[in-house]
């Protein structure tokens, strides 16, 4: 299957599905730290694909901050990474300030990490929740309050 192949994508542009092992990647966070997904086994991991020009992202991120990050940031079994689509670090830092988020944001040059999860040309925002075994257990697209509360509940359940 080609990296940008469309034949296996769903209506939301995802090329990964619930039950799949989450594609591995290493990302550099804005503070310079590097994180490799496969090294986070044993933790519940939420990936948020975002960008400063995305209005829906700006609407959703304060909810992620207050309803997810602030609730679980001290739990050693939970990791949340915002994956910023192909923007320079200065813009990403400013974006975090403007949205008031304190969770880690990382740089996705060329949207190459994004392209492991969704068709490269497809839109953001989207969240991918990964269980302690490294399997995808939920994927969201855009910001829908009902879907978002399901995501919050699923994270809470996974961390029990």
N, C-alpha and C positions, 0 to 999 in steps of 0.2 A: 504494500500500500504506500503510495507516494505521500510525502509529508503534507502536502496541501490538497490531498485527494478529497473530493466531495462525496464519493459514493458511500462512504460509511458515516456521514455526519447526520445528526438528528435535526429536527426543525429549528433548534436553537444554535446550530452550528457546532455542537460538541462532537468530537471524534473519540472521546472516552465515555464510558458508561458505568453506571452503578455496578459494583462487583469487580470491575477491572482493577488491576494493580495500577496505582498512580504512576505515570511516567516520571522517571527520575530526572533531576536537574540540580545544578548548583547555582545559587544566586548570590550576588554581592549586595548587601544591605547598604542603605545610605550612610551608616556609621562605619562602613568598610569591612564589617564582618562578613564571612561567607557561610552560607547554610546549604547543606546538601540534603535533599529530601530523604533519600534512602537511609541516612544516618539518624532519622527521627523516628524510626520504628519504636513502638511502645508508647508513642504519644499520639494524641488526637491532633490532627493538623488541618487548619483551615487556610485555603489559599483564596485571596481576593484579587481578581484581575481588574485593574483600574487604570485611569489616566486623568491628568488634570483637565483635559478638554471635555471629559465625559460628564454631562449634567446629572445623569442618574447616579453616577458614582458619588458625586458630591452630596446628593440627597441621601444616599444609603450609608456613607461612611460614618457620619455621627451616630447612626443606629448601631453599626458594628462596634464602634468605640464604646458606647454606653451599655448596650445590651449583651455584648459578647466579651470584648477585651477587658473592660473594667470588672466584669464578673469573674473572669478566669485567668487574668494575667499573672496571678501569683501561684497558679496551679502548675507544678512542674510537668504534668502530663498533657498540657495544652500549648500549642504553638499556633500563632496567627501570623501570616505573612501577606502583606499587600504587595502585589507584583505589578509594578508600574510599566505600562506599555511604551517602550521605546522613547523615553524622554530623558534629557540631561539631568544630572543630580541636582543642580540649582533649582530647576523647575519642580522636581519631586519634593525637595525640602520645603519650598514655598507652598506647594499643594497641601502638605501635611499641616503646615501652620494655618492655612486658610480653612481647612476642614476641621481643625482641632483634634486630629487623631494623634495618638501617642504609640500606637502599635507599629511594629517594624515594617518599613517599606523597602522593597528591593528593586533593582534596575533590571529591566528585561530588554536588552539591546536588540533591536531588529524584531522584537516580539517573538524571539525564538523559543522561549519557554511557553508562551501562550500557544504557539503553533503545535506543541505536543498535546494540548488539551482541546483545542478548537480550531476550526478552519481559520487560517491566518487573517483572512479578510473579514471575518464575522465580528460582530460588535461586542463591546464590553458594556456594562459591568457583568461579572459572573463570579460566583463563589463555588469552590469545590471543597467538600469535606471528606477527609481521609481518616479511616479508623486506625487503631493501634497496630493492625496487621499490614498497613500500607495499602488497603483497598479503598476505592472510592465508594462512599455511602450516600452522598447527596450532591446534586449539582443545581445551582440556581442561575437564573438569567433575569436581568433587569431588577428593579426593586419592587416587589409586590409584598405588602405588609403580611399577608397570610402565609405566603411561602417563607418569608423571613422569620415569622414566629415558629414555623416548623423547623427551620434551621437552628434557631436558638434552642428549641426543645431537644432536637437530635444531639446537639453538642452536650447539653446538660445530661441526657441519658447516657451518652458514651463516656462521660467523665464520672459517672456514679461509681 
